[in-house]
Amino acid sequence: MCDARFYPYWVPRSNRQELITRLIKEAREFRFCGPSGDTDEQTAVTVGYHHLVTQLKHLAGPILPETAASRLNSIKVDLNDIYSAYTARAEMDALLFDIESALDAVDSAEQAAGSGPKRNTINIRLIAVEAGDALKYDTTVNEIDRIGSAIFPFRSDEFPHDSITSIRAKRIYDWLMSLGKYPCTAEDRARLASTFLLRLTRDPQQKSRLLQILRDAGVQDLSPDQEVLSRFDARAFHSEVFPALPHAVWAGTLLSSRIRSFKGLQQGCPRQSAEH
């Protein structure tokens, strides 16, 4: 006999990860009937497996890398064609490992990001959501990726978020969530997040807003250097005053050099050399 399993769309108090994990288990245990089975049995199998595939597409698709998500979306099960179910199972079995890896990545990021500010930690997810919303009209995707790749010692991962519809806000979210996953001290994480965000806008009001977002998310020990950086950028000096952003941000050399330049200007250095 066929064992066609059906899955309710509504699962009480069950989060996405738990449901995906359950669907993976059900996919591996799903029992098919042979091509010689009667029509009712074959229909039960194709309907049941079609339902399972559909749920995995909607629930697991958003957390998969683009290539794997495309493979998942291409899986088709015709309701009256048992052979299409066999083909779909072959593809699905190969993708289950990718889905499990994506789940592990999401879990690791969430554990690193934390659910709220704790002692010696910051709520990187809150920063990622609020800063992305604040900056979505101030920058471009190319600029976000260019600055992110220059500042951070890692590549950006994908972190699905159904409520973020702006592409630019989503890129900021992905970079900062990747920072939450990256192993470093809370101090380094706060410094990297601050430097990244403050480089995405030259608007003094936006910079002040970003500093407040950082404080509200648990970055309580923002150094005065960050305030100096904001005021220096707000004066819109010529680009020759400081070089293009290098990878040396990780070591703090850019911030230090810009602060020294600003202090020098405050102490009476000729402003004309910086502005012409």
Phi, psi and omega in degrees: 000150176282148175242077181276119186256141180245147187235124181292142176290330181257120177240115186297127173051041179240126182277173186299314182299317180296319181292319178297318179300319179294320179294324177299315179298316180295324179296321180288332182263356183299130182257132180254156172260164181282167180294346179269358179296159182290169187299319181297320179295315180296320178296319179299319179293312183294321178295315181296316181287326175300319180296317180297314180299319180298317179296319179294325177299314184285325185268319183267334182308313183295339182263356182274151169302160187302317181296313180294321178297322178294321177296318180297315182293339181277351181287127181234140175233113176279132189296336181243026181227100183296330180293328177293328177291322177298315180296318180297322181294320179300317179291317183295318180301324179289330183276342184300326179292322177295321179295319179295320178296320178295321177298318179299320180295318179295316180298318180296318180295319181291323178293321180289320183289324180078162181267353181183166181294129177236177180298130180062020176227165176234154177273086186295330179294319178296317177299316183298318181289310186287322179291321177299319178292323182290328188256002188296340177255002185258351188214185179234164178298318180298318179294319178301313181291323180295312180290320179299316181290335178281327185271315189270141179271041180200169176265151180285135174260173178262131178230100184302140176209106187297336186272351180263112183258340179282131179296320181292318177297324180292324179293319176297317178301314182296317180297315183287325175292326174296322175298321178297330180278336185287134181286112176198173180285160178299325180295315179294321180297317179296319181293317180295316180298317181296313182296317179301310185292318183290342177276350185271355179210150175251003181282118182302322179294321178294321178297318177296320179296320179294319178298323178291321177300318179297316179296317182296336181267008174108000177275082187273343185247044174302125183287157176301338179302324180292322177294319178297318178303316181296314181293325178295312179296324183296337180279354172055051176293162177299149184297342181287346180297325177219149184287170176299152185299119180259175176291349181291356176306324182304325181271355177086008185289323181297312181301316182295317182294322180290324177294317179298320179297317181295317180295324178297320178295322179294333183271006172112013176295144181302120181289334183300325182294337182269341189251346183266000000 
